[in-house]
């Protein structure tokens, strides 16, 4: 019998899935790649499929592998809800800015995060925000993670007001 994954392994798989979802959305945006092709490409790992082990000093492969189900749900969900997501993000951007004008990777980060805030209520809003701010730090300059944090905080407070109600933050 295979042991169930630890909570840390599951969280790492979800973090990796969020990162992969952003990469997939970016690819779909720039290259107009089909959703199913992106999911297939992101869930097939030629190194793992060849039976290769991690190099000494590297984290074990299970810590880096995305939760494939979660990844597919994020990608499919963003595509399905994009007409709801984009106006919500537009409403939080600085005056005169629209989501269509921002960097493609920033757009992918915001779309994935907002979808998760909309439909994945089992994940605390602050976790969603933190995860996507970290992704923004990995891909973007110093200012964009602040934009991600600000936009997502405003949207989260509207979508999940109950999670912030007992907080003394404004």
Buried (B, 14 or more C-beta within 10 A) or exposed (E): EEEEEEEEBEBBBBBBBBBBBBBBBBBBBEEEBEBEEBBEEBBEBEEEEEEEEEEEEEEEEBBBBBBBEBBBBBBBBBBEBBEEBBEBBBEBBEEEEEBEEBBEBBBBBBBBBBBBBBBBEEBEBBBBBEBBBBBBEEBBEEEBBEBBBBBBBBBBBEBBEEBBEEEEEE
